[in-house]
Amino acid sequence: MAARLRKGDQVVVISGKDRGKTGRIKQVLPADGKVIVEGLNLVKRHTRPTGKTPEGAIVEKEAALWACKVMPVDPQTGKPTRVRFKIDGTNKKVRIAKSGEEIPIAQTD
């Protein structure tokens, strides 16, 4: 089955404390049905003292969001969209936005 969301996609959060905010998908966790979005759903993690941080620290990091709580951004309108699939001429499945435009595969490093 093809993936609705992929690493590098621009997404909008549709519910929760970060509702309406946009960000890029940093990691997809398909076994859990979750995604990690850059700069969103930040949680504070208390770390123990180590050689690097002798007094310990409170680190902010991104926590996973349920995949159903985010929607990809339509490349034509810039609004959240549902994803459809279409088979193109080379027998490959491509993701299509509500506007009918193909959702591009993001170039990741």
Stockholm file with secondary structure:
# STOCKHOLM 1.0

chainA/1-109         MAARLRKGDQVVVISGKDRGKTGRIKQVLPADGKVIVEGLNLVKRHTRPTGKTPEGAIVEKEAALWACKVMPVDPQTGKPTRVRFKIDGTNKKVRIAKSGEEIPIAQTD
#=GR chainA/1-109 SS CCCSSCTTCEEEECSSTTTTCEEEEEEEETTTTEEEETTSSEEEEEECCCSSSTTCEEEEEECCEEGGGEEEBCTTTCSBCCCEEEECTTSCEEEECTTSCBCCCCCCC
#=GC SS_cons         CCCSSCTTCEEEECSSTTTTCEEEEEEEETTTTEEEETTSSEEEEEECCCSSSTTCEEEEEECCEEGGGEEEBCTTTCSBCCCEEEECTTSCEEEECTTSCBCCCCCCC
//
